[in-house]
Amino acid sequence: MPVRSVLIADVDNTLFDWLAVWHASFSAMFNKLVELSGIPEDVLAAEIRTVHQRVGTSEYSYLISELPLLRIRSGSTPVLDFYEPAISAFREARRAALQLYEGVFEYLIDLKKNGTLIIGYTESLWYYTQYRLKRTGLDKIMDKVYSPPDHDFPDGVDIGSLRFYSDSHYNLDVTQHLTTPPGELKPNPDILRKILSDAHASPEQAVYVGDSPVKDIWMAQQAGVLDAHALYGEARHTEAYTLLKKVSHWNDADIEREGREVLSCSVNPTITLPSRLDQLSNFVTFERFPR
């Protein structure tokens, strides 16, 4: 088997089920917003999508305050107070749903003990990436994680005002958190090359694991990195994905183009992992990274 000393892993839908977490938390909030406001689902979903497209993300911390119809229905009551049950429903559902795929933690712990360099790469924004690594325990395992910076907030709003705990509750303890260039998204082989360069590692030392043939596998192959397809993470044909498309920051052209790319994708993964990340041990031997 090939021997490698660096594991670079896509995070969302490779280490945990991002879509399931998003769907559980968003739908809990959405259903409660519909109940409290009396706004029809389709009308509220369309307004949410407008905000998401404006801010460029489907995970927007200030969403409720930015929806005009919700502000109207809350009357003289501050909007966040009026819809507090929806916020609480979101947080409770997120806590319940956020967990790593089976076997991920144990496998990464073994690699960590072995001295393998472990790096995460996600398109989730800075705050959400930190929260998820802290909650899942990945902060104790990953050496580095790369993500885009946070989205912008409305004028006069500071992220500190939205937090209930001290900075230490949110900041990573072990993992070094670095940002990708603003607006640069997968599949971009140059970002993967930069990750390797930052680690003083060569493509021949690394394995890249991801769930998307278009965004992950093609990118790894273009960068000359051994690729592994996390087949278990694909989730395009689910109820959760259908809801995501209704409120997504992607426009219709983006969704249609991605669908065409997936259907026409001729990328052949070098390694396929049908059901678990730790199946990678059947294909690759990991050794200590010379730090």
Backbone as CSV, one residue per row, in Angstrom:
resi,resn,N_x,N_y,N_z,CA_x,CA_y,CA_z,C_x,C_y,C_z
1,MET,0.842,-1.199,0.000,0.000,0.000,0.000,0.871,1.241,0.000
2,PRO,0.357,2.343,-0.595,1.102,3.596,-0.541,1.243,4.072,0.897
3,VAL,2.353,4.741,1.171,2.633,5.267,2.506,2.529,6.785,2.461
4,ARG,1.776,7.370,3.376,1.590,8.806,3.439,1.734,9.277,4.878
5,SER,2.022,10.567,5.051,2.184,11.119,6.398,1.293,12.324,6.649
6,VAL,0.483,12.715,5.668,-0.425,13.858,5.806,-1.822,13.431,5.358
7,LEU,-2.817,13.663,6.204,-4.214,13.465,5.825,-4.885,14.829,5.775
8,ILE,-5.396,15.186,4.595,-6.188,16.400,4.436,-7.623,15.955,4.202
9,ALA,-8.525,16.379,5.070,-9.905,15.910,5.001,-10.870,17.068,4.806
10,ASP,-11.706,16.944,3.799,-12.893,17.781,3.751,-13.669,17.500,5.040
11,VAL,-14.283,18.518,5.624,-14.933,18.343,6.931,-16.411,18.003,6.784
12,ASP,-17.149,18.842,6.052,-18.597,18.682,5.949,-18.957,17.492,5.072
13,ASN,-19.755,16.595,5.600,-20.199,15.368,4.925,-19.055,14.406,4.631
14,THR,-17.931,14.607,5.297,-16.831,13.643,5.256,-16.493,13.187,6.669
15,LEU,-16.427,14.134,7.609,-16.186,13.790,9.009,-17.486,13.767,9.815
16,PHE,-18.447,14.581,9.414,-19.774,14.542,10.035,-20.810,14.913,8.981
17,ASP,-22.077,14.624,9.270,-23.152,14.854,8.299,-23.612,16.302,8.399
18,TRP,-22.949,17.193,7.665,-23.283,18.606,7.699,-24.727,18.842,7.288
19,LEU,-25.161,18.177,6.227,-26.509,18.423,5.727,-27.557,18.016,6.759
20,ALA,-27.322,16.912,7.458,-28.266,16.478,8.489,-28.321,17.479,9.640
21,VAL,-27.158,18.008,10.036,-27.112,18.997,11.109,-27.815,20.277,10.670
22,TRP,-27.509,20.736,9.477,-28.158,21.949,8.967,-29.659,21.759,8.899
23,HIS,-30.110,20.645,8.366,-31.541,20.406,8.188,-32.251,20.323,9.531
24,ALA,-31.660,19.616,10.483,-32.295,19.475,11.794,-32.456,20.827,12.470
25,SER,-31.409,21.634,12.467,-31.443,22.916,13.168,-32.272,23.950,12.408
26,PHE,-32.072,24.034,11.093,-32.799,25.045,10.322,-34.289,24.736,10.291
27,SER,-34.666,23.484,10.050,-36.086,23.152,9.965,-36.781,23.354,11.307
28,ALA,-36.081,23.075,12.431,-36.669,23.332,13.747,-36.957,24.820,13.918
29,MET,-35.999,25.656,13.519,-36.202,27.102,13.602,-37.285,27.559,12.630
30,PHE,-37.227,27.070,11.406,-38.151,27.494,10.360,-39.598,27.169,10.745
31,ASN,-39.835,25.956,11.221,-41.198,25.564,11.597,-41.733,26.416,12.737
32,LYS,-40.862,26.759,13.681,-41.285,27.596,14.797,-41.553,29.032,14.337
33,LEU,-40.754,29.524,13.377,-40.992,30.860,12.832,-42.336,30.931,12.125
34,VAL,-42.657,29.891,11.365,-43.953,29.842,10.682,-45.085,29.841,11.705
35,GLU,-44.920,29.063,12.760,-45.944,28.979,13.808,-46.150,30.315,14.511
36,LEU,-45.057,30.979,14.869,-45.152,32.222,15.620,-45.629,33.396,14.769
37,SER,-45.243,33.412,13.508,-45.545,34.560,12.647,-46.825,34.397,11.846
38,GLY,-47.217,33.153,11.562,-48.364,32.908,10.699,-48.078,33.117,9.230
39,ILE,-46.813,33.325,8.879,-46.428,33.526,7.479,-46.410,32.171,6.771
40,PRO,-46.984,32.051,5.574,-46.943,30.784,4.835,-45.507,30.331,4.583
41,GLU,-45.288,29.031,4.584,-43.943,28.480,4.441,-43.246,28.965,3.178
42,ASP,-43.938,28.914,2.040,-43.306,29.293,0.771,-42.901,30.767,0.764
43,VAL,-43.732,31.612,1.385,-43.431,33.044,1.426,-42.203,33.298,2.301
44,LEU,-42.166,32.642,3.465,-41.030,32.836,4.366,-39.755,32.268,3.766
45,ALA,-39.846,31.106,3.128,-38.670,30.492,2.510,-38.094,31.399,1.428
46,ALA,-38.961,32.019,0.628,-38.488,32.912,-0.438,-37.775,34.123,0.147
47,GLU,-38.297,34.662,1.251,-37.662,35.828,1.870,-36.317,35.450,2.486
48,ILE,-36.253,34.254,3.084,-34.990,33.776,3.650,-33.951,33.619,2.552
49,ARG,-34.361,33.072,1.436,-33.416,32.863,0.335,-32.871,34.190,-0.171
50,THR,-33.707,35.208,-0.208,-33.257,36.527,-0.649,-32.137,37.042,0.254
51,VAL,-32.300,36.880,1.569,-31.269,37.316,2.507,-30.014,36.472,2.355
52,HIS,-30.173,35.160,2.256,-29.016,34.281,2.103,-28.218,34.625,0.847
53,GLN,-28.912,34.934,-0.238,-28.199,35.281,-1.471,-27.481,36.617,-1.330
54,ARG,-28.065,37.526,-0.586,-27.412,38.828,-0.394,-26.132,38.705,0.415
55,VAL,-26.140,37.856,1.448,-24.963,37.743,2.316,-24.007,36.648,1.854
56,GLY,-24.436,35.803,0.900,-23.542,34.811,0.313,-23.315,33.570,1.138
57,THR,-24.264,33.224,2.024,-24.143,32.012,2.816,-25.525,31.550,3.254
58,SER,-25.682,30.242,3.457,-26.935,29.681,3.971,-26.867,29.476,5.471
59,GLU,-25.805,29.972,6.096,-25.670,29.947,7.547,-25.383,31.373,8.000
60,TYR,-26.447,32.106,8.298,-26.323,33.530,8.598,-26.831,33.792,10.015
61,SER,-25.941,34.217,10.874,-26.257,34.365,12.292,-27.325,35.419,12.567
62,TYR,-27.467,36.382,11.688,-28.368,37.501,11.936,-29.639,37.400,11.094
63,LEU,-29.979,36.202,10.668,-31.066,36.001,9.709,-32.399,36.551,10.200
64,ILE,-32.823,36.184,11.391,-34.162,36.557,11.868,-34.343,38.070,11.874
65,SER,-33.319,38.787,12.295,-33.422,40.247,12.346,-33.450,40.887,10.968
66,GLU,-33.038,40.143,9.955,-32.952,40.703,8.608,-34.208,40.433,7.770
67,LEU,-35.182,39.703,8.310,-36.373,39.344,7.544,-37.493,40.349,7.803
68,PRO,-37.861,41.178,6.806,-38.863,42.234,7.011,-40.205,41.712,7.510
69,LEU,-40.679,40.602,6.969,-41.987,40.090,7.377,-42.000,39.679,8.842
70,LEU,-40.896,39.126,9.325,-40.836,38.756,10.735,-40.849,39.981,11.626
71,ARG,-40.175,41.020,11.204,-40.154,42.250,12.006,-41.562,42.844,12.099
72,ILE,-42.298,42.793,10.992,-43.664,43.341,10.991,-44.555,42.554,11.948
73,ARG,-44.447,41.220,11.902,-45.321,40.373,12.729,-44.972,40.445,14.207
74,SER,-43.750,40.840,14.549,-43.366,40.907,15.966,-43.922,42.141,16.651
75,GLY,-44.412,43.117,15.866,-45.033,44.301,16.428,-44.069,45.127,17.253
76,SER,-44.480,45.508,18.452,-43.653,46.352,19.308,-42.639,45.558,20.124
77,THR,-42.742,44.238,20.089,-41.791,43.381,20.805,-40.501,43.270,20.010
78,PRO,-39.333,43.436,20.644,-38.064,43.253,19.910,-38.066,41.918,19.171
79,VAL,-37.599,41.940,17.942,-37.765,40.782,17.066,-37.111,39.524,17.635
80,LEU,-35.932,39.653,18.240,-35.254,38.474,18.775,-35.956,37.935,20.022
81,ASP,-36.616,38.825,20.761,-37.392,38.368,21.916,-38.649,37.636,21.465
82,PHE,-39.302,38.170,20.458,-40.548,37.570,19.965,-40.299,36.165,19.415
83,TYR,-39.174,36.000,18.734,-38.889,34.711,18.087,-37.858,33.886,18.851
84,GLU,-37.687,34.194,20.136,-36.730,33.440,20.944,-37.000,31.938,20.939
85,PRO,-38.274,31.474,20.959,-38.511,30.028,20.890,-37.937,29.379,19.625
86,ALA,-37.905,30.124,18.524,-37.327,29.589,17.287,-35.813,29.479,17.397
87,ILE,-35.202,30.467,18.053,-33.755,30.436,18.265,-33.376,29.264,19.164
88,SER,-34.141,29.074,20.222,-33.879,27.961,21.135,-34.062,26.619,20.436
89,ALA,-35.078,26.520,19.578,-35.310,25.273,18.836,-34.137,24.970,17.909
90,PHE,-33.596,26.006,17.291,-32.436,25.842,16.416,-31.255,25.285,17.206
91,ARG,-30.954,25.889,18.357,-29.782,25.486,19.139,-29.934,24.071,19.689
92,GLU,-31.120,23.746,20.169,-31.334,22.416,20.728,-31.203,21.342,19.653
93,ALA,-31.774,21.594,18.481,-31.687,20.617,17.394,-30.257,20.474,16.907
94,ARG,-29.519,21.575,16.862,-28.122,21.516,16.428,-27.286,20.691,17.386
95,ARG,-27.460,20.923,18.680,-26.702,20.151,19.674,-26.992,18.652,19.559
96,ALA,-28.253,18.313,19.331,-28.632,16.904,19.259,-28.098,16.223,17.997
97,ALA,-28.014,16.974,16.899,-27.667,16.369,15.606,-26.167,16.337,15.331
98,LEU,-25.410,17.240,15.962,-23.995,17.377,15.626,-23.166,16.269,16.263
99,GLN,-22.760,15.316,15.471,-21.874,14.251,15.916,-21.114,13.702,14.718
100,LEU,-19.922,13.212,14.980,-19.094,12.676,13.907,-19.692,11.379,13.381
101,TYR,-19.370,11.073,12.126,-19.724,9.763,11.599,-19.074,8.671,12.458
102,GLU,-19.701,7.529,12.466,-19.184,6.412,13.249,-17.760,6.057,12.827
103,GLY,-16.889,5.934,13.809,-15.508,5.520,13.572,-14.541,6.632,13.271
104,VAL,-15.041,7.852,12.994,-14.156,8.958,12.614,-13.234,9.343,13.758
105,PHE,-13.794,9.557,14.950,-12.979,10.017,16.077,-11.876,9.021,16.410
106,GLU,-12.240,7.728,16.491,-11.270,6.700,16.853,-10.157,6.579,15.809
107,TYR,-10.540,6.666,14.540,-9.548,6.548,13.468,-8.576,7.729,13.488
108,LEU,-9.106,8.931,13.648,-8.235,10.106,13.666,-7.350,10.131,14.907
109,ILE,-7.865,9.655,16.021,-7.046,9.551,17.232,-5.854,8.629,16.993
110,ASP,-6.096,7.502,16.336,-5.002,6.570,16.039,-3.954,7.227,15.142
111,LEU,-4.404,7.976,14.134,-3.457,8.675,13.254,-2.681,9.728,14.032
112,LYS,-3.382,10.424,14.927,-2.731,11.455,15.747,-1.632,10.830,16.608
113,LYS,-1.926,9.715,17.244,-0.933,9.036,18.086,0.249,8.553,17.251
114,ASN,-0.035,8.249,15.990,1.009,7.758,15.088,1.906,8.880,14.573
115,GLY,1.487,10.136,14.799,2.288,11.271,14.350,1.927,11.797,12.983
116,THR,0.823,11.306,12.410,0.374,11.789,11.109,-0.132,13.229,11.237
117,LEU,0.184,14.066,10.263,-0.313,15.441,10.231,-1.750,15.414,9.709
118,ILE,-2.680,15.999,10.466,-4.099,15.972,10.114,-4.580,17.400,9.893
119,ILE,-5.109,17.655,8.700,-5.546,18.994,8.312,-6.979,18.914,7.786
120,GLY,-7.824,19.845,8.219,-9.190,19.941,7.720,-9.334,21.087,6.737
121,TYR,-10.248,20.921,5.777,-10.525,21.973,4.801,-12.034,22.020,4.581
122,THR,-12.652,23.142,4.912,-14.102,23.267,4.819,-14.488,24.584,4.173
123,GLU,-15.678,24.608,3.585,-16.226,25.849,3.051,-17.206,26.494,4.034
124,SER,-17.402,25.876,5.205,-18.186,26.525,6.251,-17.401,27.705,6.806
125,LEU,-18.123,28.718,7.266,-17.468,29.938,7.703,-16.768,29.752,9.052
126,TRP,-15.941,30.731,9.411,-15.035,30.665,10.566,-15.762,30.263,11.854
127,TYR,-16.822,30.995,12.212,-17.488,30.749,13.495,-18.061,29.335,13.549
128,TYR,-18.750,28.922,12.495,-19.381,27.606,12.501,-18.333,26.494,12.520
129,THR,-17.210,26.731,11.851,-16.135,25.745,11.866,-15.587,25.580,13.290
130,GLN,-15.363,26.692,13.970,-14.848,26.618,15.343,-15.836,25.888,16.255
131,TYR,-17.098,26.251,16.138,-18.125,25.621,16.977,-18.137,24.116,16.771
132,ARG,-18.093,23.670,15.534,-18.203,22.240,15.243,-16.967,21.466,15.682
133,LEU,-15.798,22.060,15.504,-14.591,21.367,15.954,-14.558,21.250,17.474
134,LYS,-15.028,22.293,18.157,-15.067,22.232,19.625,-16.077,21.182,20.099
135,ARG,-17.267,21.189,19.518,-18.336,20.308,19.980,-18.048,18.838,19.695
136,THR,-17.357,18.561,18.592,-17.118,17.174,18.207,-15.808,16.614,18.756
137,GLY,-14.975,17.475,19.346,-13.689,17.017,19.849,-12.582,17.027,18.813
138,LEU,-12.875,17.457,17.597,-11.840,17.499,16.560,-10.753,18.515,16.890
139,ASP,-11.077,19.490,17.734,-10.083,20.482,18.143,-8.893,19.816,18.841
140,LYS,-9.102,18.676,19.453,-8.025,17.966,20.136,-7.208,17.090,19.190
141,ILE,-7.655,16.987,17.946,-7.042,16.038,17.016,-6.382,16.733,15.828
142,MET,-7.102,17.660,15.207,-6.593,18.298,13.995,-5.435,19.233,14.305
143,ASP,-4.419,19.201,13.455,-3.322,20.151,13.586,-3.717,21.515,13.031
144,LYS,-4.412,21.514,11.892,-4.830,22.756,11.255,-6.198,22.557,10.627
145,VAL,-6.933,23.655,10.477,-8.156,23.646,9.689,-8.212,24.936,8.891
146,TYR,-8.648,24.826,7.650,-8.789,25.972,6.753,-10.268,26.191,6.458
147,SER,-10.694,27.462,6.533,-12.075,27.809,6.219,-12.122,29.241,5.714
148,PRO,-13.220,29.646,5.066,-13.386,31.064,4.748,-13.572,31.867,6.034
149,PRO,-13.334,33.175,5.985,-13.622,34.019,7.158,-15.128,34.128,7.367
150,ASP,-15.539,34.754,8.464,-16.963,34.942,8.740,-17.608,35.880,7.727
151,HIS,-18.935,35.772,7.630,-19.679,36.715,6.799,-19.696,38.082,7.481
152,ASP,-20.039,39.103,6.712,-20.173,40.442,7.268,-21.454,40.526,8.097
153,PHE,-21.461,41.447,9.048,-22.649,41.698,9.858,-23.209,43.070,9.528
154,PRO,-24.490,43.286,9.820,-25.072,44.610,9.564,-24.313,45.701,10.305
155,ASP,-24.380,46.908,9.794,-23.712,48.049,10.431,-24.163,48.179,11.881
156,GLY,-23.191,48.365,12.742,-23.495,48.555,14.153,-23.642,47.279,14.950
157,VAL,-23.531,46.125,14.282,-23.662,44.843,14.975,-22.294,44.194,15.081
158,ASP,-21.888,43.874,16.296,-20.620,43.197,16.546,-20.906,41.758,16.939
159,ILE,-20.078,40.825,16.445,-20.319,39.422,16.741,-20.298,39.157,18.245
160,GLY,-19.528,39.969,18.982,-19.470,39.787,20.430,-20.826,39.964,21.101
161,SER,-21.674,40.810,20.495,-22.991,41.050,21.087,-23.917,39.859,20.932
162,LEU,-23.573,38.924,20.033,-24.403,37.752,19.798,-23.961,36.557,20.626
163,ARG,-22.871,36.696,21.346,-22.312,35.575,22.093,-22.729,35.635,23.559
164,PHE,-22.952,34.463,24.123,-23.389,34.349,25.505,-22.240,33.995,26.450
165,TYR,-21.104,33.530,25.889,-20.020,33.023,26.721,-18.739,33.795,26.419
166,SER,-17.688,33.507,27.196,-16.394,34.148,26.981,-15.755,33.633,25.695
167,ASP,-14.727,34.350,25.234,-14.066,33.964,23.987,-13.495,32.554,24.047
168,SER,-13.052,32.137,25.242,-12.453,30.814,25.366,-13.448,29.704,25.052
169,HIS,-14.738,30.002,25.195,-15.765,29.008,24.880,-15.831,28.748,23.383
170,TYR,-15.477,29.734,22.574,-15.598,29.628,21.126,-14.264,29.332,20.448
171,ASN,-13.162,29.836,21.002,-11.873,29.705,20.339,-11.319,28.290,20.455
172,LEU,-10.596,27.862,19.414,-10.000,26.533,19.422,-8.805,26.496,20.373
173,ASP,-8.626,25.375,21.028,-7.543,25.222,21.991,-6.266,24.686,21.360
174,VAL,-6.396,23.767,20.417,-5.240,23.067,19.855,-5.087,23.335,18.358
175,THR,-6.162,23.173,17.629,-6.103,23.298,16.176,-5.805,24.733,15.752
176,GLN,-4.879,24.878,14.828,-4.589,26.194,14.249,-5.614,26.475,13.153
177,HIS,-6.328,27.598,13.262,-7.396,27.929,12.323,-6.899,29.005,11.356
178,LEU,-6.886,28.662,10.070,-6.406,29.564,9.027,-7.522,29.793,8.010
179,THR,-7.462,30.924,7.316,-8.522,31.254,6.373,-8.066,31.057,4.935
180,THR,-9.025,30.690,4.112,-8.809,30.641,2.667,-9.099,32.029,2.092
181,PRO,-8.576,32.346,0.914,-8.807,33.677,0.340,-10.301,33.944,0.143
182,PRO,-10.773,35.144,0.443,-12.197,35.475,0.261,-12.651,35.201,-1.165
183,GLY,-13.780,34.525,-1.293,-14.353,34.243,-2.604,-13.775,33.028,-3.309
184,GLU,-12.705,32.456,-2.768,-12.096,31.276,-3.390,-12.741,30.012,-2.832
185,LEU,-13.363,29.232,-3.703,-14.075,28.039,-3.288,-13.570,26.821,-4.043
186,LYS,-13.974,25.643,-3.590,-13.649,24.409,-4.299,-14.402,24.384,-5.631
187,PRO,-13.853,23.721,-6.629,-12.562,23.017,-6.625,-11.437,23.936,-7.103
188,ASN,-10.522,24.249,-6.242,-9.403,25.121,-6.582,-8.105,24.430,-6.165
189,PRO,-7.406,23.795,-7.110,-6.172,23.087,-6.763,-5.120,23.983,-6.120
190,ASP,-5.167,25.294,-6.433,-4.174,26.192,-5.850,-4.325,26.302,-4.329
191,ILE,-5.565,26.244,-3.825,-5.761,26.281,-2.375,-5.160,25.040,-1.741
192,LEU,-5.365,23.888,-2.362,-4.810,22.645,-1.835,-3.279,22.690,-1.872
193,ARG,-2.727,23.249,-2.932,-1.268,23.401,-3.004,-0.760,24.339,-1.901
194,LYS,-1.538,25.402,-1.616,-1.149,26.341,-0.554,-1.182,25.653,0.809
195,ILE,-2.187,24.815,1.044,-2.269,24.071,2.306,-1.033,23.206,2.480
196,LEU,-0.633,22.529,1.421,0.561,21.688,1.476,1.819,22.533,1.689
197,SER,1.891,23.658,1.007,3.056,24.526,1.143,3.182,25.050,2.570
198,ASP,2.057,25.446,3.166,2.079,25.937,4.548,2.608,24.877,5.506
199,ALA,2.310,23.606,5.189,2.734,22.503,6.066,4.133,22.005,5.725
200,HIS,4.755,22.598,4.712,6.058,22.136,4.235,5.982,20.652,3.855
201,ALA,4.894,20.322,3.153,4.672,18.946,2.709,4.539,18.928,1.190
202,SER,4.882,17.805,0.600,4.763,17.625,-0.843,3.468,16.872,-1.156
203,PRO,2.964,16.983,-2.386,1.773,16.209,-2.759,1.958,14.704,-2.547
204,GLU,3.165,14.231,-2.722,3.434,12.796,-2.588,3.318,12.306,-1.138
205,GLN,3.291,13.232,-0.188,3.165,12.850,1.222,1.716,12.797,1.696
206,ALA,0.765,13.253,0.863,-0.591,13.513,1.350,-1.647,12.623,0.712
207,VAL,-2.751,12.497,1.451,-4.001,11.930,0.966,-5.089,12.971,1.206
208,TYR,-5.968,13.151,0.241,-7.100,14.055,0.411,-8.382,13.240,0.347
209,VAL,-9.264,13.411,1.351,-10.532,12.695,1.415,-11.680,13.694,1.332
210,GLY,-12.659,13.420,0.477,-13.819,14.300,0.373,-15.000,13.584,-0.239
211,ASP,-16.193,14.164,-0.073,-17.416,13.489,-0.520,-17.855,13.876,-1.922
212,SER,-17.320,14.959,-2.475,-17.786,15.437,-3.783,-16.795,15.087,-4.889
213,PRO,-17.232,14.318,-5.903,-16.336,14.032,-7.030,-15.878,15.298,-7.743
214,VAL,-16.793,16.266,-7.878,-16.471,17.493,-8.607,-15.572,18.412,-7.774
215,LYS,-15.976,18.663,-6.519,-15.269,19.647,-5.700,-14.021,19.087,-5.036
216,ASP,-14.045,17.815,-4.658,-12.952,17.254,-3.861,-12.006,16.368,-4.675
217,ILE,-12.560,15.362,-5.329,-11.709,14.384,-6.010,-10.980,15.012,-7.186
218,TRP,-11.695,15.757,-8.012,-11.049,16.421,-9.154,-9.959,17.367,-8.675
219,MET,-10.243,18.131,-7.614,-9.267,19.087,-7.085,-8.000,18.376,-6.623
220,ALA,-8.169,17.274,-5.890,-7.008,16.540,-5.399,-6.177,16.000,-6.550
221,GLN,-6.837,15.464,-7.558,-6.109,14.896,-8.694,-5.351,15.972,-9.455
222,GLN,-5.959,17.159,-9.584,-5.277,18.247,-10.280,-4.056,18.739,-9.505
223,ALA,-4.101,18.598,-8.176,-2.971,19.024,-7.342,-1.934,17.922,-7.165
224,GLY,-2.182,16.762,-7.765,-1.227,15.660,-7.665,-1.249,14.945,-6.334
225,VAL,-2.406,15.012,-5.629,-2.538,14.395,-4.309,-3.381,13.126,-4.435
226,LEU,-2.989,12.083,-3.766,-3.769,10.848,-3.738,-5.158,11.145,-3.185
227,ASP,-6.196,10.716,-3.910,-7.564,11.070,-3.546,-8.343,9.867,-3.052
228,ALA,-9.287,10.131,-2.130,-10.191,9.103,-1.612,-11.596,9.691,-1.544
229,HIS,-12.542,9.009,-2.161,-13.915,9.493,-2.240,-14.731,8.955,-1.070
230,ALA,-15.226,9.864,-0.212,-16.104,9.490,0.900,-17.521,9.330,0.357
231,LEU,-17.770,8.204,-0.262,-19.043,7.954,-0.931,-20.216,8.053,0.046
232,TYR,-19.977,7.724,1.298,-21.026,7.730,2.319,-21.561,9.127,2.603
233,GLY,-20.843,10.160,2.179,-21.253,11.529,2.491,-22.116,12.188,1.438
234,GLU,-22.337,11.546,0.298,-23.146,12.155,-0.754,-24.608,12.210,-0.318
235,ALA,-25.255,13.376,-0.521,-26.611,13.539,0.018,-27.491,14.418,-0.863
236,ARG,-27.265,14.373,-2.160,-28.014,15.247,-3.059,-29.480,14.839,-3.198
237,HIS,-29.784,13.568,-3.042,-31.150,13.088,-3.292,-31.878,12.840,-1.975
238,THR,-31.945,13.867,-1.141,-32.583,13.749,0.163,-33.546,14.909,0.370
239,GLU,-34.457,14.727,1.330,-35.386,15.787,1.697,-34.633,17.012,2.204
240,ALA,-33.544,16.762,2.937,-32.760,17.869,3.481,-32.181,18.730,2.365
241,TYR,-31.686,18.098,1.313,-31.100,18.852,0.199,-32.173,19.658,-0.539
242,THR,-33.386,19.100,-0.615,-34.488,19.814,-1.254,-34.801,21.104,-0.510
243,LEU,-34.845,21.047,0.832,-35.087,22.253,1.616,-33.929,23.236,1.470
244,LEU,-32.707,22.724,1.455,-31.545,23.596,1.307,-31.632,24.407,0.018
245,LYS,-32.040,23.762,-1.067,-32.142,24.475,-2.344,-33.190,25.585,-2.276
246,LYS,-34.255,25.393,-1.491,-35.314,26.397,-1.407,-34.848,27.679,-0.729
247,VAL,-33.917,27.565,0.206,-33.496,28.743,0.978,-32.022,29.067,0.768
248,SER,-31.389,28.402,-0.172,-29.945,28.499,-0.318,-29.496,29.849,-0.864
249,HIS,-28.227,30.188,-0.563,-27.613,31.371,-1.170,-27.236,31.117,-2.619
250,TRP,-27.256,29.858,-3.073,-27.023,29.568,-4.478,-28.199,30.106,-5.292
251,ASN,-27.911,30.646,-6.435,-29.008,31.022,-7.328,-29.390,29.826,-8.194
252,ASP,-30.452,29.966,-8.973,-30.950,28.836,-9.771,-29.900,28.345,-10.761
253,ALA,-29.132,29.283,-11.318,-28.099,28.902,-12.282,-27.012,28.068,-11.614
254,ASP,-26.649,28.439,-10.383,-25.641,27.675,-9.640,-26.112,26.245,-9.403
255,ILE,-27.375,26.095,-8.965,-27.924,24.775,-8.675,-27.987,23.927,-9.936
256,GLU,-28.439,24.540,-11.028,-28.537,23.803,-12.292,-27.155,23.401,-12.796
257,ARG,-26.191,24.312,-12.675,-24.845,24.009,-13.144,-24.216,22.890,-12.324
258,GLU,-24.396,22.931,-11.000,-23.834,21.873,-10.174,-24.449,20.524,-10.508
259,GLY,-25.763,20.526,-10.766,-26.415,19.285,-11.152,-25.856,18.722,-12.445
260,ARG,-25.607,19.598,-13.411,-25.026,19.139,-14.680,-23.622,18.607,-14.469
261,GLU,-22.846,19.291,-13.621,-21.469,18.853,-13.382,-21.437,17.473,-12.744
262,VAL,-22.356,17.228,-11.797,-22.396,15.925,-11.139,-22.782,14.844,-12.124
263,LEU,-23.805,15.125,-12.952,-24.272,14.127,-13.908,-23.228,13.820,-14.974
264,SER,-22.484,14.823,-15.379,-21.506,14.642,-16.445,-20.108,14.342,-15.920
265,CYS,-19.986,14.242,-14.597,-18.669,14.071,-13.996,-18.037,12.748,-14.431
266,SER,-16.852,12.847,-14.992,-16.145,11.647,-15.450,-14.926,11.369,-14.573
267,VAL,-14.886,11.989,-13.395,-13.769,11.783,-12.484,-13.862,10.385,-11.885
268,ASN,-12.777,9.654,-11.951,-12.718,8.320,-11.357,-11.855,8.386,-10.105
269,PRO,-12.466,8.224,-8.925,-11.671,8.270,-7.686,-10.610,7.176,-7.667
270,THR,-9.462,7.510,-7.130,-8.407,6.505,-6.975,-8.786,5.510,-5.880
271,ILE,-9.384,6.019,-4.798,-9.837,5.195,-3.681,-11.293,5.546,-3.405
272,THR,-12.110,4.561,-3.139,-13.504,4.796,-2.759,-13.766,4.204,-1.384
273,LEU,-14.352,5.027,-0.509,-14.702,4.599,0.843,-16.223,4.483,0.898
274,PRO,-16.771,3.280,0.838,-18.225,3.122,0.715,-19.014,3.600,1.925
275,SER,-18.524,3.335,3.138,-19.378,3.567,4.298,-18.707,4.213,5.500
276,ARG,-17.362,4.245,5.555,-16.685,4.783,6.744,-15.337,5.371,6.363
277,LEU,-14.919,6.371,7.143,-13.605,6.964,6.917,-12.491,5.971,7.207
278,ASP,-12.655,5.143,8.242,-11.557,4.251,8.622,-11.310,3.130,7.623
279,GLN,-12.162,3.038,6.589,-11.865,2.109,5.497,-10.628,2.539,4.718
280,LEU,-10.180,3.768,4.949,-8.957,4.248,4.309,-7.754,3.398,4.709
281,SER,-7.824,2.781,5.883,-6.701,1.939,6.335,-6.519,0.709,5.453
282,ASN,-7.514,0.370,4.639,-7.386,-0.755,3.712,-6.575,-0.389,2.473
283,PHE,-6.341,0.909,2.291,-5.709,1.375,1.065,-4.404,2.138,1.286
284,VAL,-4.243,2.736,2.469,-3.094,3.608,2.721,-2.497,3.285,4.087
285,THR,-1.173,3.274,4.160,-0.480,3.185,5.432,0.026,4.570,5.811
286,PHE,-0.314,5.019,7.014,0.108,6.351,7.461,1.317,6.211,8.391
287,GLU,2.250,7.143,8.223,3.438,7.171,9.070,3.574,8.549,9.696
288,ARG,4.576,8.688,10.548,4.811,9.968,11.230,5.270,11.023,10.233
289,PHE,4.693,12.227,10.360,5.095,13.331,9.527,6.344,13.973,10.106
290,PRO,7.372,14.184,9.304,8.615,14.796,9.804,8.432,16.290,10.050
291,ARG,8.041,16.648,11.267,7.720,18.042,11.573,8.980,18.867,11.735
